[in-house]
Amino acid sequence: MKLGVFLVLFGKERFEDALDHAKAAGVEAVEIGTGNYPGSSHCAPEELLADEGKLKRFREAVEARGLEISALSCHGNPLHPDRNVAESHRTVQRLTIELAARLGVKTVIGFSGCPGDSDASRAPNWVTCAWPPDFSRVLEWQWKEKVVPYWQEEAAFCRKHGVRIALEMHPGFVVYNAGTLLKLRAAAGEEIGANFDPSHLFWQGCDPIAAVHALGGAIFHVHAKDTRINPYTTAVNGVLDTGGYLDEARRSWIFRTVGYGHGAEFWKDFVSALRIAGYDGVLSIEHEDSLMSTEEGLAKAVRFLKEVLISEPKPKAWWA
């Protein structure tokens, strides 16, 4: 496995300077944001697709530093009930898929999205329980009328371009855990897989290692990010938390740099489970720790993960 970083961490810097920071930090790969929620300060897909010279310079900037692109990321809500939002996010995603194909990058990362509860909705409606029966009816309508048709088309578009899409399992969207990811994959096609971020599973009460075993070959990309559960707040209010991310003292959980939510034992088991599942790609550090600066969080994550990564090729079994 290789170590990478989600380059939006250096979104305020020039692309070349951001790459220099990534190289100096000791990573081997970069994940690049192309728009929607992550922003596109380093990569404008429409411009690169229209100008072969710009595309060549973009590729060479990465290669000249001995880095590789692990994925292009355009996390958005392509199912948003506001047609303007949905169309904007869908356009960015299509352009990102086309750009990935041109660059030889096989993975595009996004969110599944979340529709409203009807065609008249103006905001997403994330259903999390089966009763009262209104919720079950909404969930059935969402999947049948919005989720499956859209992602079947998107999977076909990915297939045409030789690209796969890794959906990040995130609360607030219809794909938020292993079960919902596999449900969509079964309905839409094997071009749909997971961008596996254990931090989003921790705060739902999931066991990320069990989820790795459940997903197996459906894991296309991995984020390295941790979560710390506050046992005192959670004992009173549970893990559902709508408080601000900077109100750390009163939240049920906060995102942490790897190693500050769970120790080396978990992360060693996690990368071992990924290897057993057949994943030998990049662990892309996504720094969202509000208690640490960019530089401190990235440096500590790199140092920590280098001790737990499995870098050698998977050995062939003696009986094979």
N, C-alpha and C positions, 0 to 999 in steps of 0.2 A: 504494500500500500504506500501511497504517497501523501504528503502533507501539502495542503493548499490554504488559500485564504479567499474569502469573498471580498473582492476589491472595493466594494462600496464603502468599506471601512475608511478608505482614503479618497472619498468622493469629492472633497474640496480641492484636491490636487490635480495637476496635469497628469494625463495618462502615463506618460513616461516616468514621471516622478513617483507615481503610485506603484508602478512596476518595480522601480528601484527599491522602494521601501519593502515590497514583498520579497524581493531577492535578498535584501540585507537581513530580513527577519529569519531567513533560512527555510522558506517554503519552496516547493518545486512546481506548484501549479496555482493558477488564478481562476476564479469564477468571476465573470464580468456581468454587471447589470446592464440591461439594454432598454430599460424604461418601466412604466407602470410604477408600482410602489417602491422598488429599489432605486428608481431614477436611472438616468442614462448619461451621467457626466463624463464617462470614459468611452462611450460607444453609442453612436447614432446609426442604427441599422439601415435606415433609408438612405443616408448619405454614403455609407460604405458599399451598399449594393449598387448604387448608381455610379460609383467612381472606382474603377479598378486600381488606380494609383493609390487612393486612400486605403483601399482594402489591403493592398500589398504592404503599405507602410505600417498599418495596424498589426498585421500578422508578424512582420519583421521585428516590430518593437518588442513583442513577446518572445519570439525565438532568439533574438540577439542576447537576451538575458538568461538563456537556458531554461526558460519557463515553458509550461504548456497551459492551454486553456482547458479546464476540467468541464466547464459548462457555461452556457449563456443563460442569464436569469431575467425573467420578466414577470415576476409575481404580480398578478392582478386579479380582478374579478370579472371574467368574461361572461358570467351569467347574471351580472347586475341588472336589476329590473329597470334602472334608468338606462334607456337605450343609448344615450350619448356616452355614458361611462362604459357600458358593455362594448360598444363598437370601437371605442378608443383602445381598450385593453385587448380586444381581439385583433385589431390591426397590428399593434405592437408585437403580439405573440406570433402572428403569421410572418411578419418581417424578421423576427428573431429566428424562427425555424428556417427561413430561407438563408439568413446569414450564417447560421450554424452549418448548413449544408455546404455553403461556399467555402467556409473556413475548415471544413473537415472535422468539426466538433459534433459529436454524436448525441449530446444531451442538452436539452433545453429544460429549464426549471420554471415551474409556475405553481399557481394555486388552482384548485378545482373550481373555485367560485361558489357563489350561493345566490340563488334567485330569490324573488319575493314569494308571497303566498298566493299570488294570482297575477293575471296579465295587467291588472290595474295597480299593482304595487309600485311604490316609489323607492323602497329601501329593502335590502336583503332581510330574509327571515330564516334564522338558523334554528331548526327544530332539534330539540335534545331530549324529548320525552314522548311517550306514546299516548298519554291521556292528559286532558280530555280528548275525545276522538277527533276534534278539529285538527290537532297536531298530526295525527296519523294520516288524515286526508291530505293535509298540506304536503307532507313528506312524500306521499305516493305521487301526487301531482307534480312536484318538483322533479323527481327522478324520471318519471314517464314523459313529461312534456318538455322539460328543459335540459336536465343534466345529461341523460343518455343520448338524445339526438345530437346535441352539440358536440359531445366528446367523441361520438362515432365519426362525425365529419372531421374533427381535428386529428383523430388517430389516422384516418385515411390520408390527410394532408401530410402528416409526419411520415407515413409509409412511403408516399410518393417522393419525398425528399431524403429518405434514408436517415431520418432523425427520430429519436424517441423523446418523449416528454416525461419528466420526473415531477410528479405533483407532491408538494410539501404538505404533509398531513398537519393541518392547523385548525384549531377550534375557530368557529365562525364561518367555516366553509363546509360544503357537503362531504368532502373527504377530509377527515380529521383523525382517523386511526387506521389500524391495519384492516379491520373488517370493511370499512367503507372504501378503502383503496382497492381491495380485492374485488369488491362488488362492482366498482366502476370498470376495473380492468377486464372482468368477465363479460361485461356488457359492451365495452367499446373496443377492446383489442389489446394485444400484447405490446403495442407501442406506448401504452400507459403503464407507468411504474411509479416508484416512490423516490422522492428526495428525502432521505431518512434523517430527521432532526430529533434526537432523543429528548431535547429540552421540552418540546411540545407534548411529548408523551408523559414525561415525569409529572407535569402539573395537572394532567388528567387522571393520574393514579395508575397509569399503565406501566408495565414492565417492558422497557425497550428491548431487552434481550429476547423475551418471549415473542415480541413483535417481529424481531429480525427472523426468528425461526419460522414464524407464520408467513412472512413475505417471501423469504428465500430469494429466488432469482428475479423477483419483481423490484429489487432494490437497485436503482440506477445511479444514485449519487448520495453522498452522506455529508451532512453538516455536523461540525464539532462545536456544540454549544451545550451548556449545562444549566440546570435549574436548581435553586435551593428552596426547599419547602420550609416555611416557618411553622414549626409544630404547634406553637402556642396559638397563633391566629387561626390556623387550620382546624385545631381542636374545637374552636368556637364556631367558625364560619364555613369550614370546608374549603375546597380549592377553587370554587367559582369566585372570581374576583374582578370587579370592574373599576377598581381604584387605579389612579394614575401610576404609571411605571416608576416615577421618581419618588413616590411616597413609600419608600422601601420599608420603613419601620412598621407600617400598618398593613402591608400586603400579605396575602397568604403565601405567595411565592414571588421570587424574582429570578430573572435570567442571570447566570453567572459564567465567568470564564471557566473552561473545563478544569476540573480538579477542585473547584470551590463550591460545587454542589454535591458531587460524589467523588470519591477517592479513586486511587489508582486501581484498586481491585475491580471496581465496576468497569472502568474504561478498558482494562486488560481483557475482561470477560466479553466486553462489547466488541472489540476489534477481533477477538477470536471467533465470536459468533458470526460476525460478518464474513470472515474467511471461510468458515464452515458452510455458510450460505452461498459461497461462490463469489463474493464481492472482493475485488482486488484493485479497487480504484482509489480515488482521492478522498481524504477527510478534509473538508473545506471549513476552516475556522470562520465562524460568524460571530463577531464580537458585539454583544449587546449588553454587556455588564455595566450597569449604571454606577457601580462603585469603583470602577477602574478607568484610567485613561486609555485611549487607543493604544498607545505604545506599550504601556504596562500589561494590558490585557492580552495583546497579541504575543508579546515576548514570553509571558508566563504560559500561554497556551501552547506555543511552539515547543518550549522546553519540556513541558509536561508530556505532550503527545509523542515526542521523539523517544521517550522512555517506554511507551506502551505500544507503539506501532509495530506491526509485523511486516518487515520489508522484504524478506526473502521470498522467492517463488514458492508456491504451495508444493510440498514434496509429493512425489508419486508414492502411493501406498506400496508396501513391499509385496503384496499379493497381486497387484495389478499386472 
